[in-house]
Amino acid sequence: MAQRDLDIAREYVRSERGVEARDWGGHIPVALVYANSYRVGMSSLAIHALYRLLNEEPGILVERAFAWLERPSPQSPVILLESGRPVADAAVLAVSLSFEMDYFHLVSLLHRGGIPPRAAERDASHPLVILGGPAVSANPAPLMPLADAIVIGEIEPIIGELAQVLRGIWDSSREDTLQALSALPGVLVPSSGAHRPVQRLVLRDLDAYPTETTIISPRAEFGDMHLMEISRGCVHGCRFCLAGSLYRPYRERSLGVLLSAAQRAMAQRSKLGLVAAAVSDYGEIDELARELRRMGAAISVSSLRVRPLAESVVDALEASGSRSITIAPEAGSERLRTLIRKGIDEGDILRAAESLHGRFSSLKLYSMIGLPTEDDGDIEELLALTAQVSSRFGRQVVLNVTPFVPKAHTPFERMAMAPGPVLEARLRRLREGCRALRVAFRAESVSASIEQALLARGDERIGEALLDSAGASRRFSRNLQAAGIALKAELGERAPDVRLPWDMVQFGPMLPSSECRSQQAHG
């Protein structure tokens, strides 16, 4: 292991507060892995919550590992941050996966860590690899060849039982440990053969498990603030949104719990980041914002809906010195916003732009392209809407566009993804239109979105191609071709009678595909 990598890891730890660096003696060492950069991973509340929850369990010791610290490199070793040991020294890898594109980084991380990516090729000398997080909870199929076990949904309800199994890992065979894991609610063990249905785990009482910043990390993307989850789930049910399906039912933390947590955090951080699917939906948002301002806290929010536009939050953001604010029309035309059930109209968006005029220096608009039934007219309407927003806001406007990717367990799970050439043409039109409007334009690449769609709705064949790629995107594409996997079929519409790769995961009732198609026809 290069001394330089060790020195960098130690420098990162020295910059942090709240780290638990303990002796390994008598403990089961668990590597808490985030398959992306340190900067992104330490801005994930999942990492903070798991670090605290697992370290609180007797006999468990947690250290963190990331796909990279400063910059990605195919040669750099994977280091456990707290001790500087190789990641393969851990007994367990607990991997949090929020985004499908991080699957590439995970495969690369395992290769560089000397851990076979295929579960079937690992033995008692290798760590047990347990996956969790929204991406793999929605569709575990592509990573089933990689995983020893997959936690479906929210881990808090089984954290004690999971820790109990892990505490016995050195006294049991690998097979016995996997059998014990498969007996836990919400845990899928791919090697068990015929896969029983797995019910998504749901935490009923958010107050019982605080989800907030555990380690102060100045080098993290949001390292200047203390992050606090104020609610989980969403009340709006947009048809494209995985989070709205994965985290239902909607739940809130109580006001008193949040204010107590904020008071403690203010001893070390004056800026608080409120995290929720839509912060303004929180039932007591006005009182929360007012009390936080009374404490002297600066506030940042993860998202803001334009109906209702929470003036108390906008006031708090302005008073906190925020220079930029974001709203998400999601589509340019009224027809498409009705189809996706966004629950806002053009008037809401324009009134929000007028209300924000003169209060912030930049307004970001988020929208998708390639939604079902979209045509060129919808793109022109998006440009027209952007022009009106720019006129009313009066300062810099940024249009940020991502291609629509159908996700498992959403009402659009069987819908087709728009063809690559169509998406490219629409991005070109938007780029040209924004240039003429003097509006900044940003877009996610079409090729990356196609890869994301393959991983989001793929089966184990897609997973095998991923594992053979060693984490390289170009090899993944070649492997798909070599395996005879037709992209058109994988990205196309799934018929109502076709079994879906994620059918073993039970999320609960949702809008039937037939109703979705009816909405398209009459949208």
N, C-alpha and C positions, 0 to 999 in steps of 0.2 A: 504494500500500500504506500503510495507516494506521501512523503512527509508534508508536501504542500497541501494535500487534501486534508490531512489531520489538522494542520495549522489553521486552515480556513474553518473547519468544523468547530475548533476550540474558540476561534474568534467570534463565530456566530453565537455560541453558547454564552460567552462572556458578555455579549451585548444584551442578553435577555434577563428578565426577572420572573421568578415563579417556577424555575426549572427544578425538578426532583432528580438529582444525580445520586444514586444509591449503590451500595455494594451489591453485587449479584449473588452473594452467598445466601442460600436458603430461599431464593426467589425463582419463579418461572419468568425468564426474560421474554417480554413481548415487544416486537418491533411494530410501532404504529407507523404505517407507511402511507404517504400521500404521493401518488404517481404523477407529480408535476414538480415545479420549482418550490423551494423553501418560501419564496416571496408569496406565491399563491396559496400554498398549503397552510401557512401560518395565518392566513386570512380566512380559513375555513373553520366555522364554529364546530364542525364535526370533530376535527382534530383536537381542539381545546376541550370539548366535552368528553371525548374518549380518553384523553390523557388523564383527566381528573378521575373519571369513573373507574378506569382500570387500576390506576395507582392506589385508589382507595380500597381495593379488594386485597385482603390479607394474602401474602405469598406471591403476589403478582408485582412485577417490576416493568415499567414501560419506558422505552426509549424511542425516539423519533428517527425516521429515515425518509429522505425525499429523492426523487429521481435525479435532481441536481440542486446544488446550492447557488452557484453564481451563473453558470451557463451550461447547457447540455453538451455532453461529450460521450462518444461511444466507448471511450477508453477509461473514463474516470470510475474509481471504485464506489460502491455504495456503503456509506458509513453510518453507523448508529451515532447520532449527534452527541448524546450525553457522555458516552464512554470512548468514542472513537473506534470501537470494535467493528469488524466486518458484519454486515447485515445477516450473513449466514450463521453467525454465532447465536442468534436468537432461537428460542424454541418455537415461537409462533410469529408469523407475519399477519398482522391485522391491517387490512388494506381498505381505505375509504375511497370509493370511486364515485365522483359526482358527475363526470363527463365521459362519454364514450371515447373521445379522442385520447384520453389518458390511458386507454388500454394499450396503445403502442408503447407508451412510456413504461408501463408496468412490465411488459414482456422484456423490454430492454433492461430494466432494473434487475430483473431476475437473472438474465444472462450475465450482466456485469457483476452481480453478487455471487455468482457460482452456484445458483439454484436452478435446477431444471424447470423450465416453464410448464412442462406437462406434469400433471399430478401423478400419472401412471409411472413416470420415470424417477420419482422421488422415493426415498426410503427413510429408515429411521434416523439416518445421519442428517437429514435435511429438515428445515423448519416446516411446521404445518402452515399452510396458506389459507387464511380465512378472509373472504371478501364481504363487503357490505357497501351501502351507499345507494343513492337514488338510481343511478344508471343500471347497475347490476341487479337491483331489486326489481326493476321494471321488466327486464329481460335477461335472466341469467344464462340463457342458452349459449351464447358465443364464448363465455368464459368457463363453461362447465369442464372442458378438457384441462383447464389450468387450475381450478379451485379444488382444494380439499373440502371446503365447506363454504356456503354462502348464506349470510343472514339477510332475510327478506323483510324489508321495512325498517322500523325504528328499534334500535338495539336495547334501549333502556328496560323494557319489560323483562328481558332475560339476562341482564348483565350479571346478576348474582349466580344464576345457574350456569352460565357460560364460564365464569371464573372458576366455579367448582370443578367443571370438567378439565379446565386448563391446569388447575393445581395438581391433578392426578396424571399429567401427561408423561412424567418420567417413570411412573410406576405401572404404566399400562402400555400395551402394544399399540402401534399406530392404528391397527384395525379396531381395537377396542375403543380407542379415543374417538375414531370416526363414528362408530356405532353409538357412543354416548352423545355425540353432537347431533346425530340424526334423530335422536329421541327428543331433542329440545324443540319447543314450538317455534315455527318460523325459520327453521334452519334446514337448508337443502344440502345434502351430501351427494354429489354426483356419482361417486363410486358405488353407491348403494344399489345401482341397477335401475329397476323400474321405479320411476319417480312418483311418489305419492303427491297429491295436491298439497301445496304449502300456503298457509294463510298468512298474509302480510301482518307483521307485528305493528301494533298501534299503542302509543303511550296515552293513557286517558288523562292523567293529571300532570300537566306541564310543571306546576309548582314543585312537584316532588323531585325534579331533576333540573337544577339550574343549567342553562346553556348560555355561557358567556365566556369572555376571554379568560383563560387560565394562565397563560404565559404572555408576558409583555414582550413583544418582538418588534423592535424598532425597524428591522429590515423587511417586515411583512408589508404587503400591498396596502393594508389599512393599519399600519403599525403606529399611527399617531392617535388611535382611538381605542376605547374599550367597547367591544361588540357585545350586544345583548339581544337574544331572541325574545321578541315580545308576543309572538303568536306563531302557530304552525297550521298550515293548510290555507285554503282560500274559499271564500263564499261565492265566487263568481262563476266557476265552472266553464271557463273558456275551452272550446272543443279541441284546441291544439295542445293544451298545456299538460305536461306530465306531472308537474308539482301539484296541480289542482286535484289530480287523481291519487297520486302517491301519498299525499299527506292529509287526506280527508279522514275523519271529519275536521272541520275548522275548530281550533282550540286556542284559548288565550291564557297568558299568565296573568295572575291577579296584580292589580295596581300596586298594592302594598309590597308584594314581593319584588316587583321591578324597581320601586323607589328605594327599597332597602339595598338592593344590589347596586343601584346607581350611586347611593351614598357611599358605599364601600369603595366603589371604583374611583370616585372623585378624589380619594386620598392619593391616587397615583396618576390618574389621567383626567384631564378637564374636558375631553371630547368623547361623547358617547355615540356609538353607531347602533341605531335601532334596526333590527333585522326581522323581516316578515315578508310574506308574499306580496302584501300590500299594507304598508304601515298605516295608512289612513283608515283602514277597515277596523283597526283596534277599537273596541267599544268605548274605551275611556281615553281616547287619544288626546282630546283637548286638555283634560286634566293632567295627563302624563306630560304633555309638552309644557304646560304651564308650570308644573312642579319642577321639572328638570331645569327650566330657565330660572326659576327661583333659586335653585341650588347653585346657579352660575355655570351650568354645563353648556358647552357647545354641542350641537346636535348634527348628526348626519343620518340619512335614511337610505335603505336599500332600494326602495321603490316608492312611487307615489301615483295614485290613480287621479284622473282628472274629474271623475264624478263619484263621490263628492270630492272636490279639491279641499283638503283640510287646511284651512287658513292658519290654524294654530301651528301646524307643522311648517308651513311656508314661512310664517313669521319667525319661527325658531331657527330655520335654516338661514334666513337672511341675517338675523341677529348673530348667528354663529360665524358669519363671514363666508358662507358657501358662495362660490363664484359660479357654479354650474348646477343645473337642475335637469332632471330627466322625466319625460312622460312617454308613454308607449301607445300610440294609435293602433299599432300592429298591422293595419291595412289602410290603404288610401281611400277606398270607396266605402260608402254606406252599406252597399250590398254585401261586401266581404266582411265588414265588421259585424253585420247581422248574422251572416253564416257562421262565423267563428264564435259568436255569442260573447263578444267583447263587452257589451253593456254600456258603450259610450257612443255618442254621435259627433258629427262635425262641429256642432254648436258647442259641445262640451270642450272640445279640443281648442277651438278658437277663443272661447272665454278664458280658458286657462292661460293661453298665450298672452292675452291682454292683461290678465291679472298679474302675470309674472313680469310684465314690461317694467323696465327700469330698476328691477330688484336683483337681477342676476346678470352676469356678463355673457353667459352661454346657456343655450337651451338645446338639449339633445332629444331627438325623436327616434324611437325604435320602431321598426316595422319589418314585416316579413314579405318576401316575394315567393311566388310559386304555390300559393294556397290553392286548394281545390277550386276549380271553375274560374280561376283568375285568367284574364285576357289582357291585351295591350291597353284597353280602355282603363282598366284598374290602375295600371302603371301611370297613365296620364293623370288620373285623379289623385294619385299619391303626390305627384309633382305639383299639381294645383293646390292641394292641401298644404304642402310644404311652403309654397309661395305665400299663401295666406297667413300661415303661422309666422313666417319670417317678417312679413309686413306688420303684424300686430306686436310681435315681440321687440322688434326694432334693433336687436343686437345679433351676435353670432348665433346661427342655428346650425346644428350638425344632424344630418340624416344618417342613421346607422341601420343598415339593412342586412338581414340574414335570410338565406333560403329556408323555406319551410321543410322540416324533417318530420314525417309522421312517426309518432312514438307509441310504444306499447301501452295498453290500458287506457288510452284516450279514445274519445269518440272517433277520432281520425285514424285509428291504428291500422285500418285496412286500406286507407287511401293511398293513391300513387304519389310518388315524388315527381315534380315537374322534370322533364328531360334537361340534361346539362346544357345543350345549345340554347334552349329557350331561356333558361336562367341567365346564361351569359349575355344574351341579347338584351334582356330586361335590365341587367346591371349596367350595360353600356348606355342604354337610354337614360337611366336614372343618373348616371355619372355626368352625361352631357347636359341633362336638364338642370342638375344642381350647379354645374359650372356656370350656366347662363343665369341662374338665380343668385349667384354668389353665396351659395350655401355649401358648407363643407360636407363631403360625402365619404362614408366608410362602409365597407362591406366585407362579410366573411367570404372566403373563396368557395367557389362552386365545388371544386374537387374535394375540399375538406368536408363540405356538407354531404356529399355523396358517400364518402367513407363513414361519416357519422351515421347516415341512414342505414348503411349496410350493417354496422355494428349494433344499432338500436333495434333493428327488426330481424337480425340474422339468427341462424341456427348454429349447431355445432360444426357444420362444414365451414362456415365463416370463421368460427373460432380456430379451427385447425389451420386455415390459411393465415390467420393472424399469428399463431404461434410459430409457424414456419418462417415468418417474416423477420424474426429476431427484433421486432419493433421498428422495422423500416417500412415506410409507406409504399415505396416503389416495389419492394419485394411482395408486399401484400397484394398489390394489383396483379403482379405476375402470377402469384399463387392462385388467385381466384380464376384467372384464365386457364392455368394448367389443370385445375380441378374441374373445369367445365361448368363453372358457376356463371350463369347468364345474368349480367347486371340488369338488363331490361326486366327480367322476371322478378329479381329481388327487389327492385325499386318500384315495380308496378303495383296495381291494385290487387288486393287479396280477396278472393271470392268468399262469400258468406259461409260456404261449406268447407273451406280449406282450414285445416288445423294450423294454429299459430304456434311458433316456437315457445312462446311464454305462457301457454295454456296451463302449465302446472302451477302458476302463481295465481292465487285468488286475491283480487283486490276488492271485490264487492260489486254491486250493480252500477251500470253506467248506461249512457245513451246508446241504444241499439244502432248498428250501422244502417239499418233500413230507414230509421228516422233521420240519420245524418244525410243520406242520399236524397230523402224527400226535401230536406232543407236546401240542399244544393239546387234541386230542380226548381224550387220556388223562391230561391234567394234573390 
